[in-house]
Amino acid sequence: MSSPTPPPTQLAAPPVDLRGKVAVVTGSGRGLGLAYATALARAGARVVLNDLDPEVAERAAESVREAVGESAAVAEAVAVGTAEAAQRLVDRAVAEFGRLDVMVTNAGILRDRVLWKMTDDDFDAVVTTHLKGTFTCARAAAVRMREQGEGGSLVLVGSPAGQRGNFGQTNYAAAKAGIAAMTRTWSMELAKAGITVNAIVPVAATAMTETVPAFAPHVAALRERGEPLPDALRKGEGFGTVEDCAALVPFLASDAARHVTGQCVGIGGDRLTLWSHPQEIASAYADGGWTPDAIATAWHTSVGAQPQTVGIPAPRVPAPVDPR
């Protein structure tokens, strides 16, 4: 007797094989961006790496070539944000490798300030790089992918700050929230062209997160003594190395994810998550409509009974044991 057909969750997915595909990864001179580019190249893609510093960009591309092969990567140094910069990246991919299949919009900067101290320049610089840079690069990539007529993948980079807000990050949180909204919008607009659009929400030991007091001693122990991060971090907080986040990008760029689009997917440490989309969670009704007094009377016993939390929850991680 033949075995029963397994449920869809048990069916083998197509292998993540990106041979023949070409990717651009913005902001890939170091950190998460370099990890994404390296993972794409290891999966078979040829990659254009990007940084605003030409030396940093070239060193990153050389590290990918050393890890994967001489034909795996090239560098394009340009500051992301303008339409001209985006077109340069797309043109470089086409000139070097003949096509473009994947755009990863990772470039970003920070200018953290509380609202009353944040300047126009602080706000504009972050929004230009993160939000406008994502828009211009995605647009240039979509134009090229539609011309090719073979589909493609846009992998946008979000943040927990864009999902929940974060103290001192008006500009960054707003940009990342906008990226989540663009993910949903573009997934609808590009569906007929076979182009998937997803946002990743990574959590890893980077220059920003390493300074979090609960994380800092564990990151130091990892670097100085090679101690692995504890499960309280890797599983409990979904916090690990940049390489831990990298696997999600080749997956989303592959045929294994050809039906995954419009999603915000979290990854970090040992944890993979799916973020919810905003939705109404409570309703109340008043015949003939609401007055201010009626809302005030009903608020705490109806829609306001369980207000939503804000901010990224504080990590709960025990301090590492001092080997001395």
Short mmCIF file of the C-alpha atoms (twelve columns), coordinates in Angstrom:
data_MODEL
# 
_entry.id   MODEL 
# 
loop_
_atom_site.group_PDB 
_atom_site.id 
_atom_site.type_symbol 
_atom_site.label_atom_id 
_atom_site.label_alt_id 
_atom_site.label_comp_id 
_atom_site.label_asym_id 
_atom_site.label_seq_id 
_atom_site.Cartn_x 
_atom_site.Cartn_y 
_atom_site.Cartn_z 
_atom_site.pdbx_PDB_model_num 
ATOM 1   C CA . MET A 1   0.000   0.000  0.000   1 
ATOM 2   C CA . SER A 2   1.362   3.389  -0.934  1 
ATOM 3   C CA . SER A 3   2.150   5.924  1.754   1 
ATOM 4   C CA . PRO A 4   -0.338  8.744  2.234   1 
ATOM 5   C CA . THR A 5   0.518   12.102 0.721   1 
ATOM 6   C CA . PRO A 6   2.153   14.212 3.425   1 
ATOM 7   C CA . PRO A 7   0.579   17.549 4.348   1 
ATOM 8   C CA . PRO A 8   2.011   20.622 2.618   1 
ATOM 9   C CA . THR A 9   4.197   21.473 5.603   1 
ATOM 10  C CA . GLN A 10  6.090   18.205 5.067   1 
ATOM 11  C CA . LEU A 11  6.579   18.441 1.322   1 
ATOM 12  C CA . ALA A 12  10.155  19.007 0.241   1 
ATOM 13  C CA . ALA A 13  10.677  22.555 -0.987  1 
ATOM 14  C CA . PRO A 14  12.706  23.316 -4.099  1 
ATOM 15  C CA . PRO A 15  16.388  23.703 -3.235  1 
ATOM 16  C CA . VAL A 16  17.701  27.221 -2.750  1 
ATOM 17  C CA . ASP A 17  19.783  27.433 -5.900  1 
ATOM 18  C CA . LEU A 18  20.527  30.916 -7.241  1 
ATOM 19  C CA . ARG A 19  22.845  29.933 -10.074 1 
ATOM 20  C CA . GLY A 20  22.206  32.199 -13.037 1 
ATOM 21  C CA . LYS A 21  20.703  34.943 -10.877 1 
ATOM 22  C CA . VAL A 22  22.222  38.379 -10.303 1 
ATOM 23  C CA . ALA A 23  21.738  40.453 -7.143  1 
ATOM 24  C CA . VAL A 24  22.478  43.948 -5.897  1 
ATOM 25  C CA . VAL A 25  22.910  44.450 -2.149  1 
ATOM 26  C CA . THR A 26  23.048  48.069 -1.041  1 
ATOM 27  C CA . GLY A 27  25.057  48.987 2.037   1 
ATOM 28  C CA . SER A 28  27.007  45.737 1.844   1 
ATOM 29  C CA . GLY A 29  30.461  46.955 2.782   1 
ATOM 30  C CA . ARG A 30  30.273  45.355 6.209   1 
ATOM 31  C CA . GLY A 31  27.926  43.916 8.812   1 
ATOM 32  C CA . LEU A 32  24.528  42.600 7.808   1 
ATOM 33  C CA . GLY A 33  24.815  43.764 4.191   1 
ATOM 34  C CA . LEU A 34  28.070  41.898 3.655   1 
ATOM 35  C CA . ALA A 35  26.560  38.805 5.265   1 
ATOM 36  C CA . TYR A 36  23.578  38.994 2.875   1 
ATOM 37  C CA . ALA A 37  25.831  39.404 -0.159  1 
ATOM 38  C CA . THR A 38  28.040  36.508 0.896   1 
ATOM 39  C CA . ALA A 39  25.049  34.235 1.474   1 
ATOM 40  C CA . LEU A 40  23.621  35.093 -1.950  1 
ATOM 41  C CA . ALA A 41  26.957  34.330 -3.604  1 
ATOM 42  C CA . ARG A 42  27.303  31.049 -1.731  1 
ATOM 43  C CA . ALA A 43  23.861  30.084 -3.059  1 
ATOM 44  C CA . GLY A 44  25.108  30.673 -6.607  1 
ATOM 45  C CA . ALA A 45  24.187  34.286 -7.372  1 
ATOM 46  C CA . ARG A 46  26.576  36.863 -8.741  1 
ATOM 47  C CA . VAL A 47  26.457  39.986 -6.642  1 
ATOM 48  C CA . VAL A 48  27.054  43.727 -6.892  1 
ATOM 49  C CA . LEU A 49  28.183  44.980 -3.492  1 
ATOM 50  C CA . ASN A 50  27.754  48.617 -2.534  1 
ATOM 51  C CA . ASP A 51  29.130  51.135 -0.076  1 
ATOM 52  C CA . LEU A 52  29.662  54.875 -0.265  1 
ATOM 53  C CA . ASP A 53  33.372  54.315 0.483   1 
ATOM 54  C CA . PRO A 54  35.135  52.830 -2.582  1 
ATOM 55  C CA . GLU A 55  37.798  51.060 -0.505  1 
ATOM 56  C CA . VAL A 56  35.238  49.488 1.810   1 
ATOM 57  C CA . ALA A 57  33.119  48.352 -1.140  1 
ATOM 58  C CA . GLU A 58  36.082  46.803 -2.921  1 
ATOM 59  C CA . ARG A 59  37.330  45.017 0.195   1 
ATOM 60  C CA . ALA A 60  33.853  43.569 0.703   1 
ATOM 61  C CA . ALA A 61  33.660  42.365 -2.898  1 
ATOM 62  C CA . GLU A 62  37.125  40.842 -2.596  1 
ATOM 63  C CA . SER A 63  36.080  38.952 0.536   1 
ATOM 64  C CA . VAL A 64  33.147  37.463 -1.371  1 
ATOM 65  C CA . ARG A 65  35.379  36.535 -4.292  1 
ATOM 66  C CA . GLU A 66  37.838  34.851 -1.925  1 
ATOM 67  C CA . ALA A 67  35.029  32.888 -0.280  1 
ATOM 68  C CA . VAL A 68  33.121  31.892 -3.415  1 
ATOM 69  C CA . GLY A 69  35.077  32.561 -6.610  1 
ATOM 70  C CA . GLU A 70  36.550  35.303 -8.762  1 
ATOM 71  C CA . SER A 71  33.397  35.793 -10.825 1 
ATOM 72  C CA . ALA A 72  31.084  36.048 -7.830  1 
ATOM 73  C CA . ALA A 73  31.153  39.749 -6.999  1 
ATOM 74  C CA . VAL A 74  31.964  43.300 -8.045  1 
ATOM 75  C CA . ALA A 75  31.824  46.579 -6.138  1 
ATOM 76  C CA . GLU A 76  29.971  49.790 -6.944  1 
ATOM 77  C CA . ALA A 77  30.651  52.737 -4.657  1 
ATOM 78  C CA . VAL A 78  27.804  55.237 -4.475  1 
ATOM 79  C CA . ALA A 79  25.719  56.849 -1.740  1 
ATOM 80  C CA . VAL A 80  22.226  55.368 -1.903  1 
ATOM 81  C CA . GLY A 81  19.246  57.701 -1.957  1 
ATOM 82  C CA . THR A 82  18.982  59.329 -5.372  1 
ATOM 83  C CA . ALA A 83  17.501  57.947 -8.564  1 
ATOM 84  C CA . GLU A 84  20.906  58.351 -10.208 1 
ATOM 85  C CA . ALA A 85  22.583  56.169 -7.583  1 
ATOM 86  C CA . ALA A 86  19.934  53.481 -7.947  1 
ATOM 87  C CA . GLN A 87  20.315  53.447 -11.712 1 
ATOM 88  C CA . ARG A 88  24.092  53.133 -11.386 1 
ATOM 89  C CA . LEU A 89  23.661  49.996 -9.302  1 
ATOM 90  C CA . VAL A 90  21.213  48.417 -11.720 1 
ATOM 91  C CA . ASP A 91  23.346  49.375 -14.714 1 
ATOM 92  C CA . ARG A 92  26.439  47.883 -13.090 1 
ATOM 93  C CA . ALA A 93  24.672  44.570 -12.554 1 
ATOM 94  C CA . VAL A 94  23.535  44.478 -16.181 1 
ATOM 95  C CA . ALA A 95  26.918  45.576 -17.556 1 
ATOM 96  C CA . GLU A 96  28.862  43.011 -15.517 1 
ATOM 97  C CA . PHE A 97  26.469  40.065 -15.452 1 
ATOM 98  C CA . GLY A 98  23.832  40.744 -18.112 1 
ATOM 99  C CA . ARG A 99  20.713  40.947 -15.955 1 
ATOM 100 C CA . LEU A 100 19.202  41.694 -12.531 1 
ATOM 101 C CA . ASP A 101 17.068  39.296 -10.511 1 
ATOM 102 C CA . VAL A 102 17.372  40.381 -6.879  1 
ATOM 103 C CA . MET A 103 17.543  43.793 -5.188  1 
ATOM 104 C CA . VAL A 104 18.337  43.886 -1.467  1 
ATOM 105 C CA . THR A 105 17.878  47.379 -0.001  1 
ATOM 106 C CA . ASN A 106 20.066  47.277 3.081   1 
ATOM 107 C CA . ALA A 107 21.809  50.677 3.065   1 
ATOM 108 C CA . GLY A 108 21.164  52.788 6.117   1 
ATOM 109 C CA . ILE A 109 22.484  55.287 8.623   1 
ATOM 110 C CA . LEU A 110 21.513  56.404 12.124  1 
ATOM 111 C CA . ARG A 111 21.038  59.896 13.567  1 
ATOM 112 C CA . ASP A 112 19.402  59.110 16.903  1 
ATOM 113 C CA . ARG A 113 17.847  61.993 18.854  1 
ATOM 114 C CA . VAL A 114 14.709  62.484 20.922  1 
ATOM 115 C CA . LEU A 115 12.019  64.484 19.141  1 
ATOM 116 C CA . TRP A 116 12.751  67.874 20.689  1 
ATOM 117 C CA . LYS A 117 16.460  67.590 19.842  1 
ATOM 118 C CA . MET A 118 16.204  66.078 16.363  1 
ATOM 119 C CA . THR A 119 17.174  68.516 13.610  1 
ATOM 120 C CA . ASP A 120 15.813  68.666 10.092  1 
ATOM 121 C CA . ASP A 121 19.161  67.357 8.866   1 
ATOM 122 C CA . ASP A 122 18.996  64.394 11.286  1 
ATOM 123 C CA . PHE A 123 15.538  63.525 9.993   1 
ATOM 124 C CA . ASP A 124 16.213  64.104 6.304   1 
ATOM 125 C CA . ALA A 125 19.497  62.163 6.216   1 
ATOM 126 C CA . VAL A 126 17.982  58.997 7.679   1 
ATOM 127 C CA . VAL A 127 14.771  59.152 5.659   1 
ATOM 128 C CA . THR A 128 16.716  59.832 2.446   1 
ATOM 129 C CA . THR A 129 18.979  56.822 2.887   1 
ATOM 130 C CA . HIS A 130 16.498  54.312 4.288   1 
ATOM 131 C CA . LEU A 131 13.135  55.250 2.823   1 
ATOM 132 C CA . LYS A 132 13.949  57.112 -0.367  1 
ATOM 133 C CA . GLY A 133 16.928  54.838 -0.990  1 
ATOM 134 C CA . THR A 134 14.662  51.820 -0.757  1 
ATOM 135 C CA . PHE A 135 12.140  53.475 -3.080  1 
ATOM 136 C CA . THR A 136 14.640  54.538 -5.744  1 
ATOM 137 C CA . CYS A 137 16.521  51.236 -5.770  1 
ATOM 138 C CA . ALA A 138 13.336  49.158 -5.805  1 
ATOM 139 C CA . ARG A 139 11.893  51.278 -8.606  1 
ATOM 140 C CA . ALA A 140 15.003  50.970 -10.777 1 
ATOM 141 C CA . ALA A 141 15.120  47.232 -10.140 1 
ATOM 142 C CA . ALA A 142 11.415  46.775 -10.890 1 
ATOM 143 C CA . VAL A 143 11.764  48.586 -14.213 1 
ATOM 144 C CA . ARG A 144 14.624  46.295 -15.230 1 
ATOM 145 C CA . MET A 145 12.922  43.115 -14.013 1 
ATOM 146 C CA . ARG A 146 9.716   43.973 -15.846 1 
ATOM 147 C CA . GLU A 147 11.720  44.557 -19.036 1 
ATOM 148 C CA . GLN A 148 13.362  41.149 -18.648 1 
ATOM 149 C CA . GLY A 149 9.937   39.543 -18.196 1 
ATOM 150 C CA . GLU A 150 11.171  36.730 -15.972 1 
ATOM 151 C CA . GLY A 151 10.125  37.911 -12.522 1 
ATOM 152 C CA . GLY A 152 12.480  38.719 -9.689  1 
ATOM 153 C CA . SER A 153 12.722  39.484 -5.997  1 
ATOM 154 C CA . LEU A 154 12.836  42.672 -3.971  1 
ATOM 155 C CA . VAL A 155 14.125  42.054 -0.452  1 
ATOM 156 C CA . LEU A 156 13.660  45.179 1.637   1 
ATOM 157 C CA . VAL A 157 15.258  45.563 5.049   1 
ATOM 158 C CA . GLY A 158 13.012  46.587 7.928   1 
ATOM 159 C CA . SER A 159 13.533  46.727 11.682  1 
ATOM 160 C CA . PRO A 160 11.695  46.021 14.931  1 
ATOM 161 C CA . ALA A 161 11.766  49.812 15.393  1 
ATOM 162 C CA . GLY A 162 9.559   50.150 12.332  1 
ATOM 163 C CA . GLN A 163 7.111   47.594 13.689  1 
ATOM 164 C CA . ARG A 164 6.869   48.879 17.264  1 
ATOM 165 C CA . GLY A 165 8.648   52.239 17.504  1 
ATOM 166 C CA . ASN A 166 11.833  52.892 19.496  1 
ATOM 167 C CA . PHE A 167 12.802  55.679 21.874  1 
ATOM 168 C CA . GLY A 168 15.072  58.237 20.225  1 
ATOM 169 C CA . GLN A 169 14.531  56.935 16.693  1 
ATOM 170 C CA . THR A 170 11.781  59.077 15.167  1 
ATOM 171 C CA . ASN A 171 13.537  59.167 11.794  1 
ATOM 172 C CA . TYR A 172 14.654  55.542 11.684  1 
ATOM 173 C CA . ALA A 173 11.386  54.076 12.989  1 
ATOM 174 C CA . ALA A 174 9.350   56.177 10.550  1 
ATOM 175 C CA . ALA A 175 11.502  55.093 7.610   1 
ATOM 176 C CA . LYS A 176 11.332  51.424 8.558   1 
ATOM 177 C CA . ALA A 177 7.561   51.596 9.072   1 
ATOM 178 C CA . GLY A 178 7.326   53.116 5.607   1 
ATOM 179 C CA . ILE A 179 9.363   50.239 4.198   1 
ATOM 180 C CA . ALA A 180 6.871   47.761 5.671   1 
ATOM 181 C CA . ALA A 181 4.037   49.672 3.998   1 
ATOM 182 C CA . MET A 182 5.876   49.775 0.671   1 
ATOM 183 C CA . THR A 183 6.444   46.015 0.927   1 
ATOM 184 C CA . ARG A 184 2.708   45.392 1.059   1 
ATOM 185 C CA . THR A 185 1.909   47.905 -1.675  1 
ATOM 186 C CA . TRP A 186 4.573   46.748 -4.113  1 
ATOM 187 C CA . SER A 187 3.704   43.075 -3.588  1 
ATOM 188 C CA . MET A 188 0.305   43.889 -5.111  1 
ATOM 189 C CA . GLU A 189 1.617   46.143 -7.867  1 
ATOM 190 C CA . LEU A 190 4.333   43.726 -9.031  1 
ATOM 191 C CA . ALA A 191 2.470   40.439 -8.669  1 
ATOM 192 C CA . LYS A 192 1.515   40.193 -12.350 1 
ATOM 193 C CA . ALA A 193 5.178   40.621 -13.303 1 
ATOM 194 C CA . GLY A 194 6.150   37.679 -11.100 1 
ATOM 195 C CA . ILE A 195 8.209   39.894 -8.792  1 
ATOM 196 C CA . THR A 196 7.999   39.050 -5.103  1 
ATOM 197 C CA . VAL A 197 8.426   41.760 -2.495  1 
ATOM 198 C CA . ASN A 198 9.212   40.991 1.134   1 
ATOM 199 C CA . ALA A 199 10.775  42.779 4.083   1 
ATOM 200 C CA . ILE A 200 13.175  41.124 6.463   1 
ATOM 201 C CA . VAL A 201 13.347  42.234 10.099  1 
ATOM 202 C CA . PRO A 202 16.814  41.212 11.316  1 
ATOM 203 C CA . VAL A 203 18.127  41.267 14.871  1 
ATOM 204 C CA . ALA A 204 21.874  40.751 15.212  1 
ATOM 205 C CA . ALA A 205 25.047  41.910 16.888  1 
ATOM 206 C CA . THR A 206 25.760  45.114 14.997  1 
ATOM 207 C CA . ALA A 207 27.247  48.452 15.942  1 
ATOM 208 C CA . MET A 208 23.790  49.579 17.081  1 
ATOM 209 C CA . THR A 209 22.623  46.549 19.059  1 
ATOM 210 C CA . GLU A 210 25.960  45.658 20.651  1 
ATOM 211 C CA . THR A 211 25.615  48.679 22.920  1 
ATOM 212 C CA . VAL A 212 22.392  47.387 24.518  1 
ATOM 213 C CA . PRO A 213 23.462  46.685 28.137  1 
ATOM 214 C CA . ALA A 214 21.882  43.219 28.238  1 
ATOM 215 C CA . PHE A 215 23.624  42.198 25.017  1 
ATOM 216 C CA . ALA A 216 27.031  43.864 25.393  1 
ATOM 217 C CA . PRO A 217 28.739  41.429 27.820  1 
ATOM 218 C CA . HIS A 218 27.639  38.395 25.815  1 
ATOM 219 C CA . VAL A 219 28.880  39.906 22.553  1 
ATOM 220 C CA . ALA A 220 32.187  40.716 24.257  1 
ATOM 221 C CA . ALA A 221 32.452  37.148 25.548  1 
ATOM 222 C CA . LEU A 222 31.806  35.832 22.042  1 
ATOM 223 C CA . ARG A 223 34.500  38.006 20.503  1 
ATOM 224 C CA . GLU A 224 37.112  37.813 23.199  1 
ATOM 225 C CA . ARG A 225 36.781  34.204 24.368  1 
ATOM 226 C CA . GLY A 226 34.773  32.552 21.607  1 
ATOM 227 C CA . GLU A 227 31.911  31.766 23.981  1 
ATOM 228 C CA . PRO A 228 28.682  30.974 22.122  1 
ATOM 229 C CA . LEU A 229 25.717  33.204 22.760  1 
ATOM 230 C CA . PRO A 230 23.329  31.618 25.297  1 
ATOM 231 C CA . ASP A 231 19.901  30.253 24.398  1 
ATOM 232 C CA . ALA A 232 18.358  33.135 26.321  1 
ATOM 233 C CA . LEU A 233 19.711  35.348 23.538  1 
ATOM 234 C CA . ARG A 234 19.610  33.066 20.508  1 
ATOM 235 C CA . LYS A 235 16.122  31.705 21.181  1 
ATOM 236 C CA . GLY A 236 14.587  33.937 23.830  1 
ATOM 237 C CA . GLU A 237 15.540  37.229 22.172  1 
ATOM 238 C CA . GLY A 238 16.161  35.985 18.629  1 
ATOM 239 C CA . PHE A 239 19.587  37.628 18.799  1 
ATOM 240 C CA . GLY A 240 22.754  36.258 17.203  1 
ATOM 241 C CA . THR A 241 25.412  37.091 14.656  1 
ATOM 242 C CA . VAL A 242 24.916  38.814 11.313  1 
ATOM 243 C CA . GLU A 243 25.535  35.474 9.630   1 
ATOM 244 C CA . ASP A 244 22.509  34.059 11.479  1 
ATOM 245 C CA . CYS A 245 20.302  36.547 9.616   1 
ATOM 246 C CA . ALA A 246 21.793  35.924 6.193   1 
ATOM 247 C CA . ALA A 247 20.020  32.669 5.292   1 
ATOM 248 C CA . LEU A 248 16.672  34.411 4.902   1 
ATOM 249 C CA . VAL A 249 17.826  36.509 1.937   1 
ATOM 250 C CA . PRO A 250 18.765  33.657 -0.459  1 
ATOM 251 C CA . PHE A 251 15.543  31.883 0.496   1 
ATOM 252 C CA . LEU A 252 13.382  34.890 -0.376  1 
ATOM 253 C CA . ALA A 253 15.318  35.330 -3.622  1 
ATOM 254 C CA . SER A 254 14.836  31.697 -4.656  1 
ATOM 255 C CA . ASP A 255 12.175  29.626 -6.374  1 
ATOM 256 C CA . ALA A 256 11.446  28.070 -2.976  1 
ATOM 257 C CA . ALA A 257 9.825   31.391 -2.031  1 
ATOM 258 C CA . ARG A 258 8.139   32.166 -5.344  1 
ATOM 259 C CA . HIS A 259 4.720   32.301 -3.605  1 
ATOM 260 C CA . VAL A 260 5.938   34.316 -0.600  1 
ATOM 261 C CA . THR A 261 5.240   38.016 -1.078  1 
ATOM 262 C CA . GLY A 262 4.022   41.018 0.893   1 
ATOM 263 C CA . GLN A 263 5.414   39.613 4.139   1 
ATOM 264 C CA . CYS A 264 7.560   41.032 6.965   1 
ATOM 265 C CA . VAL A 265 9.769   38.174 8.133   1 
ATOM 266 C CA . GLY A 266 11.930  38.334 11.240  1 
ATOM 267 C CA . ILE A 267 15.161  36.446 11.816  1 
ATOM 268 C CA . GLY A 268 17.881  36.464 14.432  1 
ATOM 269 C CA . GLY A 269 19.862  33.885 16.371  1 
ATOM 270 C CA . ASP A 270 17.894  30.625 16.242  1 
ATOM 271 C CA . ARG A 271 14.513  32.287 15.705  1 
ATOM 272 C CA . LEU A 272 12.518  32.806 12.496  1 
ATOM 273 C CA . THR A 273 9.274   34.777 12.804  1 
ATOM 274 C CA . LEU A 274 6.428   36.255 10.799  1 
ATOM 275 C CA . TRP A 275 5.301   39.749 11.791  1 
ATOM 276 C CA . SER A 276 1.594   40.521 11.717  1 
ATOM 277 C CA . HIS A 277 0.167   43.254 9.556   1 
ATOM 278 C CA . PRO A 278 -1.683  46.036 11.418  1 
ATOM 279 C CA . GLN A 279 -5.357  45.273 11.835  1 
ATOM 280 C CA . GLU A 280 -8.351  46.410 13.840  1 
ATOM 281 C CA . ILE A 281 -8.522  44.408 17.064  1 
ATOM 282 C CA . ALA A 282 -11.555 45.861 18.822  1 
ATOM 283 C CA . SER A 283 -14.760 47.609 17.782  1 
ATOM 284 C CA . ALA A 284 -17.657 49.413 19.429  1 
ATOM 285 C CA . TYR A 285 -20.833 50.868 17.932  1 
ATOM 286 C CA . ALA A 286 -23.136 53.779 18.692  1 
ATOM 287 C CA . ASP A 287 -26.471 54.175 16.931  1 
ATOM 288 C CA . GLY A 288 -26.358 57.317 14.844  1 
ATOM 289 C CA . GLY A 289 -22.623 57.811 15.344  1 
ATOM 290 C CA . TRP A 290 -20.278 58.870 18.112  1 
ATOM 291 C CA . THR A 291 -20.017 62.087 20.111  1 
ATOM 292 C CA . PRO A 292 -16.889 63.054 22.078  1 
ATOM 293 C CA . ASP A 293 -18.698 62.460 25.384  1 
ATOM 294 C CA . ALA A 294 -19.934 59.055 24.248  1 
ATOM 295 C CA . ILE A 295 -16.391 58.031 23.260  1 
ATOM 296 C CA . ALA A 296 -15.088 59.193 26.654  1 
ATOM 297 C CA . THR A 297 -17.764 57.157 28.439  1 
ATOM 298 C CA . ALA A 298 -17.261 53.974 26.394  1 
ATOM 299 C CA . TRP A 299 -13.501 54.069 25.840  1 
ATOM 300 C CA . HIS A 300 -12.195 52.149 28.863  1 
ATOM 301 C CA . THR A 301 -14.821 49.428 28.676  1 
ATOM 302 C CA . SER A 302 -14.761 48.897 24.894  1 
ATOM 303 C CA . VAL A 303 -12.041 49.572 22.342  1 
ATOM 304 C CA . GLY A 304 -9.635  51.038 24.916  1 
ATOM 305 C CA . ALA A 305 -9.911  48.174 27.400  1 
ATOM 306 C CA . GLN A 306 -6.642  46.591 26.245  1 
ATOM 307 C CA . PRO A 307 -4.407  49.301 24.747  1 
ATOM 308 C CA . GLN A 308 -1.526  48.208 22.561  1 
ATOM 309 C CA . THR A 309 2.021   48.345 23.864  1 
ATOM 310 C CA . VAL A 310 4.703   50.451 22.208  1 
ATOM 311 C CA . GLY A 311 8.451   50.110 21.891  1 
ATOM 312 C CA . ILE A 312 10.775  47.126 21.591  1 
ATOM 313 C CA . PRO A 313 10.467  44.997 24.764  1 
ATOM 314 C CA . ALA A 314 13.514  45.176 27.015  1 
ATOM 315 C CA . PRO A 315 15.619  42.004 26.739  1 
ATOM 316 C CA . ARG A 316 15.684  39.614 29.675  1 
ATOM 317 C CA . VAL A 317 19.065  37.965 29.548  1 
ATOM 318 C CA . PRO A 318 21.193  36.755 32.482  1 
ATOM 319 C CA . ALA A 319 24.686  38.202 32.695  1 
ATOM 320 C CA . PRO A 320 27.478  35.901 31.482  1 
ATOM 321 C CA . VAL A 321 29.545  34.097 34.084  1 
ATOM 322 C CA . ASP A 322 33.009  35.597 34.510  1 
ATOM 323 C CA . PRO A 323 35.494  32.725 33.941  1 
ATOM 324 C CA . ARG A 324 37.828  34.228 36.540  1 
# 
